[in-house]
C-alpha cells in the first residue's frame, strides 16, 4: 500500500500561513520509466509551456489553452500539467499537448507521479481539498472518499511517501498534517500551529524531505517526523525547493536564491533577478529556476546562476525535469 502524507504546515512543529502561490512549491519528484529525450518543462500563465534539454536554451510548446498552469510532473512515460479551474494537460514528448479528462473545475496547484499513478491536489478555502488521481495522466478520477477541509497546495515524494502542504484558512492556526490511506482517504495527524510559523516551500532529496518558511526550516527522513531549526539572520520568502548538485536550493520573492547542504543552514546566493522566482527543479547536473516575466536561470552547482533569454514573457509558475 502506498503511503501518502500531507504536511499542511503545522505539524507538531510550528504553524504556517498559506498564500495561494504564484507558482507551486515543490521538489518536482516523479520517477516513472524515463524514455526519449530528457527535458525540463516549465508552465505558467495563459497556458504557457516551454521546454529545454539543457536549462539554457528554451523553446515554446503549444498548449492550446489560455488557462494558467500551476505545476507539471513526469511519470509513466507521460508529462502532466495542472492548473486553474481543474485544467489538466498531458503529453508523451513535452512538445505536443492535449487536454485530459478532468472531473474537476476547481484550481489544481500541484501534481506528482507517485509510484504507479499521478496524484493532483488543489481546492479552495470554502470547500476544502481537491484530490484527483490517474494511472495514465489522461483519464482522471476523484476518489470517493472523505476530503479534508484543507486546501492542498503542494506535493513532494519519493515514490513511497508523498508529502503535501495546505490549510483551510489564510491563518497560521489552520494548518495540519494528513496521511493518505487507500480506501480511507486523508487521515489527519496534526492540526493547528502552536507558534504561527509558515512554511511555503516543500521538496524531497534522497534521503530526506525538507520544508522552508520565512523564519524556520524543517527536515524529515520519512516525511512523518520533522525536525525544525530557526533561520538565523536570514529573511526568507521561499516559493520553490529542490535537491540537486550542491544540495538543497530554494527560490522565492524578489529573486531570492538560498542554498543548503543539510536543509538546516541556509546561505544566500547571488541572483540574476530582482523579481519573484516561483519554482526550481534539478536534473542531477544543473538547477533551473523560473519566475515572473518568463524569467529563467540555471546553475551547474547552486553557487553561480546565469539568466537565459526567455522565449516568452508570461509568468512561469512551475518547473520539473524528466529525471526528477
C-alpha positions as CSV (number, residue, x, y, z in Angstrom):
1,X,0.0,0.0,0.0
2,X,1.4,3.4,-0.9
3,X,1.7,5.8,2.0
4,X,0.9,9.4,1.5
5,X,1.4,12.2,4.0
6,X,0.0,15.6,3.7
7,X,2.1,18.0,5.8
8,X,0.0,21.1,5.9
9,X,2.4,23.3,7.7
10,X,1.9,22.9,11.2
11,X,2.8,19.6,12.4
12,X,3.7,19.1,15.8
13,X,6.1,21.7,14.7
14,X,5.0,25.1,14.0
15,X,2.4,26.7,12.0
16,X,2.2,28.3,8.7
17,X,0.1,30.6,6.6
18,X,-0.6,29.7,3.1
19,X,-0.7,32.4,0.5
20,X,-2.1,30.8,-2.7
21,X,1.1,30.5,-4.8
22,X,2.1,32.5,-7.8
23,X,3.6,29.2,-8.5
24,X,3.7,25.9,-6.8
25,X,6.4,24.9,-4.4
26,X,7.8,21.5,-4.6
27,X,10.5,19.2,-5.3
28,X,9.0,18.1,-8.6
29,X,9.5,14.4,-7.9
30,X,8.5,11.9,-10.5
31,X,10.3,8.8,-11.4
32,X,8.4,6.7,-13.9
33,X,10.4,5.0,-16.5
34,X,12.1,7.8,-18.4
35,X,12.3,7.3,-22.2
36,X,13.1,9.6,-25.0
37,X,14.7,13.0,-24.5
38,X,15.3,14.3,-21.0
39,X,13.5,17.6,-20.7
40,X,13.0,20.5,-18.4
41,X,9.3,21.6,-18.7
42,X,8.1,24.9,-17.3
43,X,4.4,26.0,-17.2
44,X,2.7,29.2,-16.3
45,X,0.1,31.9,-17.1
46,X,-2.0,31.9,-20.3
47,X,-1.3,28.2,-20.8
48,X,2.4,28.9,-21.3
49,X,4.6,25.8,-21.7
50,X,8.3,25.9,-22.5
51,X,10.9,23.1,-22.7
52,X,14.7,22.7,-22.7
53,X,17.2,19.9,-22.9
54,X,19.9,21.8,-21.1
55,X,18.3,24.5,-19.0
56,X,19.9,27.2,-21.2
57,X,18.1,27.0,-24.5
58,X,14.3,27.1,-24.4
59,X,11.5,26.7,-27.0
60,X,7.8,27.1,-26.7
61,X,5.4,24.2,-26.7
62,X,1.8,24.7,-27.8
63,X,-0.7,24.0,-25.0
64,X,-3.9,25.0,-26.9
65,X,-5.3,26.8,-23.8
66,X,-5.2,30.2,-22.2
67,X,-5.8,29.0,-18.6
68,X,-3.0,29.4,-16.1
69,X,-1.0,26.3,-15.4
70,X,0.5,25.9,-11.9
71,X,2.6,22.7,-12.0
72,X,4.0,19.9,-14.1
73,X,5.3,16.4,-13.5
74,X,6.6,13.4,-15.3
75,X,6.0,9.7,-14.8
76,X,4.8,6.6,-16.6
77,X,6.2,7.9,-19.8
78,X,3.9,10.9,-19.7
79,X,4.1,14.6,-18.8
80,X,1.2,16.1,-17.0
81,X,0.4,19.8,-16.3
82,X,-2.3,21.0,-14.0
83,X,-3.8,24.5,-13.5
84,X,-6.7,26.7,-12.7
85,X,-10.3,25.6,-13.0
86,X,-9.4,21.9,-12.9
87,X,-7.5,22.1,-16.2
88,X,-5.2,19.1,-16.9
89,X,-3.0,18.5,-20.0
90,X,-0.8,15.6,-21.0
91,X,2.0,14.9,-23.4
92,X,4.2,12.0,-24.3
93,X,7.0,14.1,-25.6
94,X,6.7,17.6,-23.9
95,X,6.1,19.1,-27.4
96,X,2.5,18.4,-28.3
97,X,0.0,18.7,-25.5
98,X,-3.6,17.5,-25.3
99,X,-6.5,18.0,-22.8
100,X,-7.0,15.3,-20.3
101,X,-10.4,14.2,-18.9
102,X,-10.7,16.1,-15.6
103,X,-13.7,15.7,-13.3
104,X,-12.9,18.9,-11.5
105,X,-13.5,22.7,-12.1
106,X,-11.5,23.7,-9.0
107,X,-8.0,25.0,-9.1
108,X,-5.2,22.5,-9.0
109,X,-1.9,23.6,-7.5
110,X,0.4,20.5,-7.6
111,X,0.9,17.2,-9.3
112,X,3.3,14.3,-8.8
113,X,4.0,10.8,-10.0
114,X,3.5,8.6,-7.0
115,X,4.9,5.2,-7.8
116,X,2.2,3.9,-10.1
117,X,0.0,6.9,-10.7
118,X,-0.3,10.6,-10.8
119,X,-1.8,12.5,-7.9
120,X,-3.0,16.1,-8.3
121,X,-4.2,18.3,-5.4
122,X,-5.8,21.7,-5.1
123,X,-9.1,23.1,-3.8
124,X,-10.2,26.3,-2.0
125,X,-10.9,27.7,1.4
126,X,-14.7,27.4,1.1
127,X,-14.9,23.7,0.2
128,X,-11.5,22.3,1.1
129,X,-9.3,19.8,-0.6
130,X,-9.5,18.5,-4.1
131,X,-7.7,15.3,-4.9
132,X,-7.5,13.6,-8.3
133,X,-5.7,10.5,-9.5
134,X,-4.8,8.9,-12.8
135,X,-2.9,5.9,-13.9
136,X,-2.0,7.3,-17.3
137,X,-2.3,11.1,-17.0
138,X,-5.2,11.1,-19.5
139,X,-8.2,9.9,-17.6
140,X,-8.6,11.3,-14.1
141,X,-11.0,10.3,-11.2
142,X,-11.8,11.8,-7.9
143,X,-11.6,9.2,-5.1
144,X,-15.0,8.6,-3.5
145,X,-13.6,9.2,0.0
146,X,-13.9,11.9,2.6
147,X,-11.9,15.1,1.8
148,X,-10.2,17.3,4.4
149,X,-11.3,20.9,4.8
150,X,-7.8,22.0,4.0
151,X,-6.9,23.3,0.6
152,X,-3.8,21.3,-0.6
153,X,-1.2,23.3,-2.4
154,X,2.0,21.3,-2.8
155,X,3.4,17.8,-3.1
156,X,6.8,16.1,-2.7
157,X,7.5,12.4,-2.7
158,X,9.9,9.5,-3.1
159,X,7.6,7.1,-4.7
160,X,6.5,5.5,-1.4
161,X,5.7,8.5,0.8
162,X,4.0,11.6,-0.6
163,X,4.1,14.8,1.5
164,X,1.8,17.8,0.8
165,X,1.1,21.2,2.4
166,X,-2.1,23.0,2.8
167,X,-4.5,24.9,5.1
168,X,-8.2,25.7,5.4
169,X,-7.9,29.5,6.1
170,X,-5.3,32.1,5.5
171,X,-4.3,31.8,9.1
172,X,-1.3,30.1,10.8
173,X,-3.6,28.2,13.2
174,X,-5.3,26.3,10.4
175,X,-2.6,24.0,9.1
176,X,-2.4,20.3,9.6
177,X,-0.8,17.0,8.6
178,X,-2.5,14.2,6.9
179,X,-1.7,10.6,5.8
180,X,-3.2,9.0,2.8
181,X,-4.6,5.5,3.3
182,X,-6.0,3.5,0.4
183,X,-9.7,3.1,0.8
184,X,-9.9,5.6,3.6
185,X,-8.6,8.9,2.2
186,X,-6.8,11.7,4.0
187,X,-6.3,10.9,7.7
188,X,-5.5,13.9,9.8
189,X,-2.4,13.6,12.0
190,X,-1.8,17.1,13.3
191,X,-4.0,20.2,13.4
192,X,-3.1,23.7,14.3
193,X,0.0,25.7,14.7
194,X,1.5,26.4,18.1
195,X,3.7,29.2,17.0
196,X,2.3,30.6,13.8
197,X,5.3,29.6,11.7
198,X,4.6,29.5,8.0
199,X,6.2,27.0,5.6
200,X,5.8,27.8,1.9
201,X,8.3,25.5,0.0
202,X,8.5,21.7,0.1
203,X,10.9,19.3,-1.5
204,X,12.4,15.8,-1.5
205,X,16.0,14.8,-2.0
206,X,17.4,11.4,-1.0
207,X,17.1,10.5,1.7
208,X,15.2,13.5,3.2
209,X,12.2,15.7,2.9
210,X,12.6,19.4,3.6
211,X,10.3,22.4,4.2
212,X,11.3,26.0,4.3
213,X,9.5,29.1,5.6
214,X,10.3,32.7,6.3
215,X,11.8,32.1,9.8
216,X,12.3,28.3,10.1
217,X,13.4,25.2,8.1
218,X,12.4,21.6,8.7
219,X,13.7,18.3,7.6
220,X,12.5,14.7,7.9
221,X,13.8,11.3,7.0
222,X,10.4,9.7,6.4
223,X,8.0,12.6,5.8
224,X,6.3,11.9,9.1
225,X,8.5,13.1,11.9
226,X,10.0,16.6,11.4
227,X,12.9,18.4,13.0
228,X,12.9,22.2,13.0
229,X,15.5,24.9,13.1
230,X,15.4,28.8,13.0
231,X,16.8,30.7,10.1
232,X,19.3,32.9,11.8
233,X,20.0,36.4,10.3
234,X,18.0,35.5,7.2
235,X,14.7,36.8,5.9
236,X,13.4,34.1,3.5
237,X,10.4,34.2,1.1
238,X,10.6,30.7,-0.4
239,X,8.3,29.6,-3.1
240,X,10.1,26.6,-4.7
241,X,12.5,24.0,-3.3
242,X,14.6,21.2,-4.9
243,X,17.6,19.0,-4.4
244,X,20.5,18.5,-6.8
245,X,24.1,19.5,-7.3
246,X,25.5,21.0,-4.2
247,X,22.4,20.1,-2.1
248,X,19.2,22.0,-1.5
249,X,18.2,25.1,-3.5
250,X,15.2,27.3,-2.6
251,X,13.9,30.2,-4.7
252,X,11.4,32.9,-3.9
253,X,10.3,36.5,-3.6
254,X,12.5,39.3,-5.1
255,X,14.6,36.7,-7.0
256,X,15.9,35.2,-3.8
257,X,18.1,32.1,-4.1
258,X,19.1,30.1,-1.0
259,X,21.3,27.1,-0.7
260,X,21.9,24.4,2.0
261,X,23.8,21.2,2.2
262,X,21.6,19.8,5.0
263,X,18.3,21.7,5.0
264,X,19.4,23.3,8.3
265,X,21.9,26.0,7.5
266,X,20.9,28.2,4.5
267,X,23.1,30.7,2.6
268,X,22.1,33.4,0.2
269,X,23.4,33.1,-3.4
270,X,23.7,35.9,-5.9
271,X,20.6,36.0,-8.1
272,X,20.4,37.4,-11.6
273,X,16.9,38.7,-10.9
274,X,15.1,41.0,-8.5
275,X,11.6,39.8,-9.4
276,X,9.9,36.7,-7.9
277,X,11.2,33.2,-8.7
278,X,8.3,30.7,-8.3
279,X,9.9,27.3,-8.7
280,X,13.1,25.4,-9.2
281,X,14.0,21.9,-10.4
282,X,17.1,19.8,-11.0
283,X,18.2,17.1,-13.4
284,X,21.1,15.9,-11.3
285,X,23.6,18.1,-13.3
286,X,22.1,21.5,-13.0
287,X,19.3,23.5,-11.3
288,X,16.7,25.6,-13.2
289,X,14.6,28.3,-11.7
290,X,11.6,30.1,-13.3
291,X,9.5,33.1,-12.4
292,X,7.9,36.4,-13.2
293,X,8.1,37.7,-16.8
294,X,9.1,34.3,-18.1
295,X,12.5,34.7,-16.3
296,X,14.7,31.6,-16.3
297,X,18.1,31.0,-14.7
298,X,20.3,27.9,-14.4
299,X,23.2,26.8,-12.3
300,X,25.5,23.8,-12.5
301,X,26.3,23.9,-8.8
302,X,23.8,26.1,-7.0
303,X,26.5,28.7,-6.4
304,X,26.6,30.7,-9.7
305,X,23.4,31.5,-11.6
306,X,23.1,32.6,-15.2
307,X,20.0,34.2,-16.7
308,X,18.8,33.0,-20.1
309,X,16.9,34.6,-22.8
310,X,13.3,33.6,-22.2
311,X,11.1,32.5,-25.2
312,X,8.1,34.3,-23.7
313,X,7.1,36.9,-21.1
314,X,4.3,35.0,-19.3
315,X,4.9,34.3,-15.7
316,X,6.2,30.8,-15.2
317,X,4.7,29.1,-12.1
318,X,6.2,25.6,-12.1
319,X,9.1,23.6,-13.5
320,X,10.1,19.9,-13.5
321,X,12.5,17.6,-15.1
322,X,12.1,14.1,-16.6
323,X,14.6,12.6,-14.2
324,X,13.4,14.3,-11.1
